[in-house]
Amino acid sequence: MTINRRDFTLRAAGLGAAALAGGSLLPAGASAQSAATANLRPGKPFAGRELKVLCVVATQFSAHEKRAAAFTEATGINVKYTYIPFANMRDALTAEMIGGAGGFDVAVVMDQWVPSVVNLLEPMDGRIAEKKIDIARYPKAFLQLGAVEGKQLGLPTRAHVQLLFYRKDLFAKHGLKAPATWEEVIATSKVLQDKEQIAGIALPYGKNNGQNLMVWYNFLWGRGADVFDARGMPAFTSEAGLKATQDYVDMLRTHKVTPAAAVSFTEQDAVNSMRGGNSAMVPVWWWVRGVLLDPKVSKLTPEQVGFAPMPSYAGGPRSTYINNWIYGLTRAGKNKDAAMEFITWVTEPSVERDILVDPAENDVVAVQWSNLRDPAVNQRFGGMHTFAAEALQNTKVVPYTADWPQMMEALETAMSDAASGGRPVPEAFRAAEATIRRIVRRG
């Protein structure tokens, strides 16, 4: 179901302040406890056990830890989190996998790393069925990124989707609407560049851990192309794929609707360009909304910033490239049954919702349909989750493998070369294709 802005506004208005005051925004854990404990084993069979969770530093996981007292009260199981900075997290997961000492019972893993640490994680399909967890509550894309060879290695818990953020005040001033297509992005950008002397849209083309690919994926999918085919071989040099890639590069080189410096922009540079008042649009993760509205680092106010689903091509499906983290059971963990109790509890929709509507929390993450479409959640965040849900109905994912880091490097190099004019798009990306084919053959 597609919900437009007018429908959302009417629904949110119908919810009203009385509904919020009547209990939608409750103290941490208050609204989640009864629902979250529904599928836990009665009788506290694991009372006294201590679970150790290996976790990346993130506000959402801190919110989980703060609410874990409710889980302990219901089960007698204590939960201890060990937080690792993002830059060190993959090494920590690899060390735990290689060491195999069972130092942790639960691990939080990012989607791109799952195939390379597959031996760290215990397949959960049987336990998911035993606990009667309805996986249909998740968008398919989130589940795909937690599975390898048809085995579910964890349940989605933290994910980011892309939205188009734009200068709502400037759009209103010139009678413009949020663009639904890339063609409209170009036309709108040219109007704003002429009228306001700022760049139309900030896009990243510089090399930095694949950041110059993250908007490009949407161009591919919008034209009906893909990164890989069903056999796992490169598909981005198809006629549609090369046309989509040329479209992305042309935003910089031909249409010149980006900042000139975007040729070397990282994602952060693109965000900085908009929050500094130098660009009118930026397609980026939904968590960036908080950065764009933070008076300590941004010139923009809430009245100036709007957001919309990611554009596509005329007649093409909406998409959004996603980043996804899972909670998984470690193979070497000595408390698997107790750990599954915790994962059952922490991934309950009510726990996620409690964080989203808690005024003491500011995390925007929702990975479950009920919360993406929840009126109170959308009222708090201005309808952002409704737009994310719309894109998640059709979006694709990049099928990561253990060799993805090398493949990504070939692709981001090709994009950087094409954006800088070093090589034409077909030449740059056919070279990347040849490199990736060698990687696949090497196995």
N, C-alpha and C positions, 0 to 999 in steps of 0.2 A: 504494500500500500504506500502511495506517495502522499505526503502531507505538505501542502504549501504553506507559505508564511501566514496567509490570512487564516487558514484553518488552525495553525498552531496558536496564533494570537488569541483567537476566540476560545480555544480550549483552555489556555493558560488563564485567561481572564475569568473563565467559568470556575476554575479552581479557587481563585480568590484568596485574599488574606486570611479569611476565616478558616479555610482548610489548613493553611500553614500553621496558624496559631493553634489549631485543634489537634496537632500532634504529628504532622509530617516531618517537622524538624525537632527531633528529640535528642537528648544527650547521648554521647557515644555509647553504642551497644544496646540502648534501651529498646529500640524497635526491632533489633535483629535477633535477640536471644531466643525467643520461642520458636521462630521458624528455623533458625540455624541449628537448633538441637534436635529437630524432628527425626533425622535419619541416623542419629548416634545410637550406639548400643546401650541398652538399659543396664542398670546395675553397676556401672563404673568398673568394668572388668580390667581396665588398665590403670587404675588409680595408683599413683606413686611413680609412674614412669615419667622420664624426662625426655622430651624430643628436642633435637638440635636442628635448627634451620639455617642453612647457608643462603644468604640473601644479599642482593645488591642494595646499595643505599638509595632509597626512594621514599617519598612521603607516604605513598599508599601502604607500603609494607610496615612503616612505623605505625600507621593507623591500625593495621591488623594486629600488631603486637600490643597496642594499647587496649584492644578489645579482647585479647586472648584470656583475660581473667574470667570472662563469661564461659569460655570453653573449658577452662580448668575447673570452674565451679560445677559444670555439667558432667565432666568425665573424670576428674581427679588427675588428669594428665598435665604436667607442667611443660611450657614451651619456652625455649631459649633461642633467641635470634643472634646470629653473628653477621654483622653487616660488613660488606666489602665494597669499596669504591668501584664505580663502573669500569674504570681503566684497568683494574686488577681482577675483575670478576671472572673473566674467562680463564685466566691462569689458575685461579682458586678452584674452579670447577674441574679443570684438567688435572690438577694436583690431587684432588679428592678421588677422581676416577682412576688415576694411575696408582695412587697409594692403596686404595681398596681397603682401608682400615675401618670403614664404617663410622667415621668421625661425625657424620651428619646423617640424619634420618630423612630430611626433606631438603631439596635444593630448588632454588629459583633459577630458571634458565631462559635466556633470550632466544628467540626463534632461529636466528642465523647460526647459533652455536649448537642447537639440538643435535644435528647429524654428526658433529665432530665429538660430542660427548655422549653418544648413544649408549656406550657401555657403562656410563654412570647411572643411568635411569632404568627403573623396573617398569616394564609394560603394565598399564593399569586397566586394560579393557575388562578383565574379569572382575576386578574390584569395583569398577564403575558400575557394572551390571549388578553386582551383589548389593551395592549401596543404593541401587535404584536411582542413580543420578541421571536425569534427563538431559542428554547432551544437545537436544534440539533447542535448549534455552540459549545456546551460543550461536553466533553467526558462523557459518561454515568455514570462512577464511581463518578465523581464530583457531578452530580445531585442527585444520590442515597443518598449521605451523607448529603444532605440538605433536605431530605424528610422523613416524618414519616406517616405511614399508608396511603401511596399514595398521601399525600398532600405535595406540595412543600412549605417549610417554609422559603426559601431564595434562592438567586442566588449565585453561586460560585464566589469567588473574590480573594482568596489567597489559594494556594495549594502547597504542596511539594511532589515531587516524588523521588523515590530512583534510583540511578545510581551506577555502579561499578567504583570507582576511582582506578587508578593503576599507578605504577611507569613506565611511558612511556620510560624513559631512560634505565632502567634495562631490560625491555622487549625487547627493540631494541638491547641492548648489547648482549643478549643471543638468539636472533632470535625467540622470543616468540610473540604470538598474544594475544589480549585481550580474555579471556576465555568466551565462549558462554554457557557452561554448568557447573554444579557444579563438575562433574567429571574432567573437564578441569581445574577448579580452584584448585583442589587437586594436579593434575599432575604439573601444573605450579608453585604452591607454593613450591612443593618439589624441583624443579629445582632451584628456587631462594634461598631457604633456604640453599641448598648445595653450590651454587656458591657465594652467597652474605652474608651468615650468618645473615639474617634477617628473621622475620616471614613472611609467605606467605600472610596471610590475617588476619586482625584485626576484630574480631566479639565480640559483647557484650553478655555475659551470666549472668551478675549479675542483681539483682532485683533493678529496679528504674523506677517506673511508666510504666511498661510494655515494657521497651526498649529492653529487651532480647527476645521479641516476634516479633519484627518488621522485621527482616530478615527471621525468621522462617516461617512467613506467605507465603513467596514466595516458600519455600520448599514444604509446604502443597499444594499450588495451582499447582505447577509444577508437582506433582505426581497425580493430579486429586482429591485430598482430599480438605477438607474445615474445617473451624472452627465450623460452625453450619450448620445444614441441613435446609430444606425448612420450617420446623415447629419451627425453633429456638432452636432446641435441639443440644447438643454437637455432633460433627461429627469427631473430631480430633483423636478419638481412633479407627477409622476404620483401616483395615490392611494397606491401603495406607498412612493413617495419621500417624500411629506409625512408619512406615518405613521412612517417610519424617522426622519425629522428630528425629529418630535415626541417620539419615544422618547428621542432623544439629549438634547434640551432638558429633558425631564421628569426625567432623572437629577439635574439641578440644581434645577429649579423645583418639581416635584411630589413626587418621591420623596425629595429632599433628602439624597441619599447621598454627595454631594461636599462638600468644604469650601465654606462660604458665599462665600468670596473667589474661588472658581473662576470666577465670572462674568467676571473680568478676568484669569484665569490664562493665562500662556503655557505652552508645553511645559516650560520650565525651572522655572517655578513649581510645576507638577504634580510634577515629579521631586523638587524640594526638599521638597514636602509629605510625600512618602513617606520620603525619606532622613532627614528630621528627626523621623520617628516620629509624624507627624500624620495619615497616611492609610495604609490597609491594602493598597491596590492602586493600580497605575498602569499603563495600557497605553501602551507607548512602544517606541522602537527597541532592538534587542538590544545595541547598544554601551553603553547606559546601565547594563547590569549592572555594569560596572567602576566607574561612578560610585556606584552604590548600595552597593558593597562597599568603597569607598575610605575607610579610617579617618580620612583627613585632612579629609573633607568630609561623611561620613555617620555617623549614630549606629548604623547597622545592621551586623550581622556576617554572614558567609556562612551561618551556621546559621539566620538569620532570614529570608533571602530565597529565595523559590522563583519559578519561572516556568512558564508554560503557554501553549499556543496562544491566539490571540485568541479571545474568545467570539463566538458567532453567535446566531441564533435557533433555537429548538427545531426540529430537522429541517432546518435550513438548512446550507449549506456553510460550512466554515471559510474565512476570508480573512485577508489581511494587506496593508495598504498598504505599498508599497515605495518606496525611494529608490535610484536606480541611476546609476552613473558608467560611462562607456565610454572605452576607448582608441581614438582615431580617427586616420586619416591626413589631414594637411592637403592641400588642393588645390594650394596654392602650394609645397609642400615639394619640394625638389630631389633628395631621396633616397628616393623612394617604395618602391623594391624593397628597399632596406636597411631602411627603416622597417617594412615588412611582415614582414621577418625578426624584428625586435624584437617586434612585436605578437604574432606567432606564438609566440615564446618566452615572453613575459611573461604571456600568457593561458593557458599550459598548466596543466592541473589539478595537476600535480606541483609547480609553483612556488607556487601558492596553498596547497596542502597543507603545503608546507615551512614557510611562514610560520605557519600555524595550529598546527602541532605543535612549533614551535621554542620552548623554554622562555625564550629571550631576548626573544621577541616577545609582545605581548598583544592583537593585533588579532583580532577575532572574525569578520571578513568571509569568507564563502564564497558564490560565485555559481554553482557547478557541482554537479550532482547527486552526483557521486562523493564530493565533500568534505562536502556537507551530510549525507550518510549514512555517512560514514567512522567506524568504531568508535573510532579513536584521537582524532579530532577531538571526537567527542561525549563521550568519557571525560574529556578535558581540560576541557570546558566544561559538564559536567553534563547532557548530552543536549539542550542548547539548539538545536543545528542539526537534530536529528531533528524537533523540533516546528516549526521554521521550514520544513523540507521538506514537512511535512504540509500546512501552510497554502498553500505555493507551488504545490501541485498544482492548486488551483482558483481562486486569487486573480485579480482583474481589475486593470486599470491605468486611470489617468486618461489619456485620449488628448490629450496636450498639443499645443498649436499655438503659433505665434508670438504670438498674442493672449492666451495663457493668463494672464499677469500681471494684465491688466485684468479678465478673467473671475474670477480668484481673488479679486481685491479686492471684486467685487460679492458673491461668495459668503460671504467672511469677514465682510463688513459685515452681511449678512443673518443670519448665525449670531450675531453679537454683539448685534444688535438683538433677536432672538428670545430669546436667553439672558437679556438684561437686562430683558425684559418691555416693551421699547419698541414692538414690533409682534408680533402673533401669527405663528406659524410660516408659515401659508399666505400671509399678506400680505407678510411679509419676503422669502420665497423666490420668490414670483411677481414681486415687484419685481426681484429678482436675475435671474430668467428673462428679463424684458423687456429689461434692460440687456444681457445676454449675447446675446440675439437681435439687438439693434442692432449689437453688435460683430461678430457673424457676417455680417450683411448688409453691413456696411461693408467687410468683407474685409480 
